[in-house]
């Protein structure tokens, strides 16, 4: 369990397991502990770097907004700090968005990327979810006190009293419009687009992302010659939602099957 002073933040990380490096990036209001149920599957043959992103888990917040691109810069700086040679990256939800931004801004530093449950356009999110996201502010802290997210934060955060600030920042970030269509179309890092079959965006949105990566546009052919030229792939996990995909035993199985193709 260590900290790295990188990119203006004291970033918490843990190293577990041995083998080729793999960075795991958690979802919003979570921490590296979010991967607990599936972590043994990842650490069985990999050296896993569990990162607590800005203002989450054991990483204290700093005076800047939540911005996925800046968080990706944090992770890129951590890769340099640890001297990692083209690690693979698996991100879920917020972490999936950070993983995509990392592939956009620092492709030369990465091996392969799995982006799970992360949309690339705000308007792809179901309207009722956008309405709920609009209610996320520090004023909601009283309603959060019985949730695992609040209880975990109180247990491990360096400043437990910052939870309302975390809600304010996440709420503000979710109100910003975004569209990564052009950036994703140019991705050079082999990327697995993963989603739940009942996610907070429709499955068709994950197909849309795959289409941007040259996937799903033609028959793959007997030899696979028709598959996306960049080595990209798509997976929709059956029987899962945005809220339990990361706990599914299918999550590490599918992610590792894709990542190991680059070994």
C-alpha positions in Angstrom: 0.0 0.0 0.0 1.7 3.2 -1.2 1.3 6.7 -2.4 2.7 8.4 -5.5 3.1 12.2 -5.8 2.1 12.6 -9.5 0.4 15.3 -11.5 -0.4 17.4 -8.5 -2.1 14.6 -6.5 -1.0 12.1 -3.9 -2.4 9.0 -5.6 -3.0 5.9 -3.5 -2.2 2.5 -5.1 -1.7 -1.1 -4.1 0.4 -3.8 -5.9 -1.0 -7.4 -5.7 0.0 -10.6 -7.5 2.8 -11.3 -9.9 3.1 -11.3 -13.7 2.3 -8.8 -16.5 1.1 -5.5 -15.1 -2.6 -4.7 -15.1 -4.2 -1.5 -13.7 -7.7 -1.6 -12.3 -9.8 1.6 -12.2 -12.9 1.7 -10.1 -16.3 3.3 -10.5 -17.6 6.6 -9.0 -18.1 6.7 -5.2 -16.0 3.5 -5.0 -12.3 2.6 -4.6 -10.0 -0.2 -5.5 -11.9 -2.3 -2.9 -14.7 -2.4 -5.4 -12.9 -5.2 -7.3 -12.7 -7.4 -4.1 -15.1 -10.2 -5.3 -13.2 -10.7 -8.6 -9.7 -9.6 -7.6 -8.3 -13.2 -7.1 -9.1 -14.0 -10.7 -7.0 -11.0 -11.9 -4.1 -11.5 -9.4 -3.8 -15.3 -10.2 -1.5 -14.5 -13.2 -1.1 -10.7 -13.2 0.6 -8.0 -11.1 -2.5 -5.8 -10.4 -2.2 -2.1 -9.6 -5.3 -1.0 -7.7 -5.6 2.7 -7.9 -7.9 5.0 -5.9 -8.7 7.9 -8.2 -9.0 11.6 -7.2 -11.1 12.1 -4.1 -12.0 8.4 -3.8 -10.9 5.8 -1.3 -7.5 6.6 0.3 -6.7 9.3 -2.2 -7.5 12.7 -0.8 -9.2 15.3 -3.0 -7.3 18.3 -4.5 -8.5 21.7 -5.6 -9.6 20.8 -9.1 -12.9 19.6 -10.6 -13.5 15.9 -11.5 -12.3 15.6 -15.1 -11.8 12.1 -16.7 -9.0 13.5 -18.9 -7.1 14.9 -15.9 -7.6 11.6 -14.0 -6.2 9.8 -17.0 -3.2 12.1 -16.8 -2.8 11.0 -13.1 -2.7 7.3 -14.2 -0.3 8.0 -17.0 2.0 9.7 -14.5 1.6 6.7 -12.2 2.7 4.4 -15.0 5.9 6.4 -15.4 6.4 6.6 -11.6 6.2 2.8 -11.3 8.2 2.2 -14.5 5.5 0.0 -15.9 6.1 -1.4 -19.4 2.8 -1.0 -21.4 0.4 -2.2 -18.7 -3.1 -3.3 -19.6 -5.9 -1.3 -18.1 -9.4 -2.4 -17.0 -11.8 0.3 -16.0 -15.4 0.1 -14.8 -18.0 3.0 -15.1 -16.1 6.1 -14.1 -12.9 4.1 -14.3 -14.0 2.9 -17.8 -14.2 6.5 -18.9 -10.8 7.2 -17.4 -9.4 4.2 -19.2 -10.8 5.5 -22.6 -9.3 8.9 -22.0 -6.0 7.2 -21.1 -6.0 5.3 -24.4 -6.7 8.6 -26.2 -4.0 10.7 -24.5 -1.2 8.2 -23.9 -1.6 5.2 -26.3 2.1 4.7 -26.3 2.1 3.8 -22.6 -0.5 1.0 -22.8 -0.9 -2.6 -23.9 -4.7 -3.3 -24.1 -7.7 -1.6 -22.5 -11.1 -2.9 -21.2 -13.7 -0.1 -20.8 -16.7 -1.5 -19.0 -20.1 0.2 -18.5 -18.8 3.6 -19.9 -20.7 5.6 -22.5 -19.1 8.1 -24.8 -22.0 10.5 -25.1 -24.0 11.9 -22.2 -27.2 11.8 -24.2 -26.9 8.0 -24.6 -27.8 7.6 -20.9 -31.4 6.8 -20.2 -33.4 10.0 -19.3 -34.5 8.7 -15.9 -30.8 8.1 -15.0 -29.9 11.6 -16.1 -32.6 12.9 -13.8 -31.3 10.9 -10.9 -27.8 12.1 -11.6 -29.0 15.7 -11.4 -30.0 15.1 -7.8 -26.4 14.1 -6.7 -25.1 16.9 -4.5 -23.6 17.2 -1.0 -27.1 17.7 0.3 -27.8 14.0 -0.4 -25.3 12.8 2.2 -28.0 12.0 4.7 -29.7 9.6 2.3 -26.3 7.9 1.6 -25.4 7.1 5.1 -26.7 3.5 5.0 -25.0 2.7 1.7 -21.9 0.7 1.3 -20.2 3.6 -0.6 -20.6 5.9 2.3 -19.6 3.3 4.9 -16.5 2.4 2.9 -15.5 6.0 2.5 -15.8 6.7 6.2 -13.6 3.7 6.9 -10.7 4.4 4.6 -10.8 8.0 3.4 -8.0 10.3 4.8 -10.7 13.0 5.4 -14.0 11.2 6.0 -15.7 14.6 6.3 -15.1 15.2 2.6 -18.0 12.9 1.5 -20.4 15.8 0.7 -17.6 17.4 -1.3 -17.2 14.1 -3.3 -21.0 14.1 -4.0 -20.9 17.7 -5.1 -18.0 17.1 -7.5 -19.4 13.9 -9.0 -22.8 15.6 -9.4 -21.2 18.6 -11.2 -19.1 16.3 -13.5 -22.3 14.3 -14.5 -24.0 17.5 -15.5 -21.4 18.3 -18.1 -22.1 17.4 -21.7 -19.6 15.2 -23.5 -19.1 13.4 -26.8 -16.0 11.3 -27.4 -17.1 10.1 -30.9 -14.2 11.6 -32.8 -11.6 10.6 -30.2 -12.8 7.0 -30.0 -12.9 6.6 -33.8 -9.1 7.2 -33.8 -8.2 4.9 -30.9 -4.9 3.0 -31.6 -4.9 0.9 -28.4 -6.7 -2.5 -28.7 -9.9 -2.0 -26.7 -12.6 -4.2 -25.4 -16.0 -2.4 -25.1 -17.9 -4.2 -22.4 -21.4 -3.5 -21.0 -24.2 -5.1 -19.0 -27.2 -6.2 -21.0 -29.3 -3.9 -18.6 -26.8 -1.1 -18.2 -27.6 2.7 -17.8 -27.2 3.1 -21.5 -28.8 0.7 -24.0 -26.8 -2.2 -25.4 -27.0 -0.4 -28.8 -24.7 2.3 -27.5 -21.9 -0.2 -26.9 -22.5 -1.5 -30.4 -22.2 2.1 -31.6 -18.8 2.5 -29.9 -17.7 -0.8 -31.5 -18.8 0.5 -34.9 -16.6 3.5 -34.4 -13.7 1.1 -33.8 -14.4 -0.6 -37.2 -16.3 -3.5 -35.5 -19.7 -5.0 -36.4 -19.6 -3.6 -40.0 -19.0 -6.8 -41.9 -18.8 -10.6 -41.5 -15.6 -11.6 -39.7 -14.8 -14.4 -42.1 -13.5 -17.9 -41.5 -10.0 -16.6 -40.7 -11.1 -13.5 -38.8 -9.8 -11.2 -41.5 -13.0 -9.2 -41.3 -12.6 -8.3 -37.6 -11.7 -4.8 -36.6 -8.2 -3.9 -37.9 -7.2 -2.5 -34.5 -7.8 -5.7 -32.5 -10.9 -4.2 -30.8 -13.7 -6.3 -29.4 -17.2 -6.1 -27.9 -18.8 -8.0 -25.0 -22.3 -7.7 -23.5 -22.5 -9.6 -20.3 -25.8 -11.5 -19.8 -27.9 -11.1 -16.7 -26.0 -8.1 -15.4 -26.7 -4.4 -14.7 -24.5 -1.4 -14.2 -24.6 -2.0 -10.5 -23.4 -5.7 -10.4 -21.4 -6.2 -13.6 -18.1 -5.7 -11.7 -19.1 -8.5 -9.3 -20.0 -11.0 -12.0 -17.6 -13.9 -12.4 -17.9 -13.3 -16.2 -16.2 -9.9 -15.7 -12.7 -11.1 -15.1 -13.1 -14.1 -17.4 -14.1 -12.0 -20.4 -11.6 -9.2 -19.6 -8.7 -11.5 -19.2 -9.6 -13.5 -22.3 -9.2 -10.3 -24.3 -6.1 -9.0 -22.5 -4.3 -12.3 -22.9 -4.6 -12.1 -26.6 -1.9 -9.5 -26.4 0.5 -11.6 -24.4 
